[in-house]
Amino acid sequence: MRTNLYWDGDGIFNVNADHSYVQAPADATGWSEWHHITVPGAFPGYWSRDAVQEVNSIARTPGVVNKWLTSWEEQAPQLLAPAIGLNAVDWEVLYGLEEDDPMNWHWWKLDKLRKDLDRDRPDRFIWFDDDITSDPAALKWLKATGLPHLVIVPKIDHGLTRAHLDAVREFLDQQ
């Protein structure tokens, strides 16, 4: 069974609390060790080595195909991934930031996700993005799609939590 995983960057790996740049709380995230990160062109924030190690493990799961779906675009594998130790330099990057039109409720990420699913035809997918619940069209489409899926929407000041990644493992274990 093939499962596509679509990964955002900020709010997933690069965490900040309302741009106050304080570490995410260990009791809310499940991760006790946080590291400051500054990548050129990005907001400074924090990342968890433990969370990244868990993602690296999940990314190696047989049948999993990982793809970047982030405004970082090519900078995700070139800058973000190496800066935090994420083994993601060879993940496909879905481009489309220049097509974004939020004034007309056209979110480029939803468009590119749908097109990639139509082209790639996985059995199911997981979408990681802290902005999904802000887009009415994405929420409507997710309710209507017949393709099995899991949506992970972290708080931007927490990023991926241990509970999120436990849910991912559980979803991947379902055959």
Secondary structure, DSSP 8 states (H G I E B T S, - for coil): --EEEEE-SBTTTBB-STTS-----HHHHS----EEE--TTS--EEE-HHHHHHHHHHHTSTTEEEEE-STTTTHIIIIIHHHHT-S-TTSEE---GGG-BGGGTB-HHHHHHHHHHHHH--SEEEEE-TTGGG-HHHHHHHHH--S-EEEE---TTT-S-HHHHHHHHHHHH--
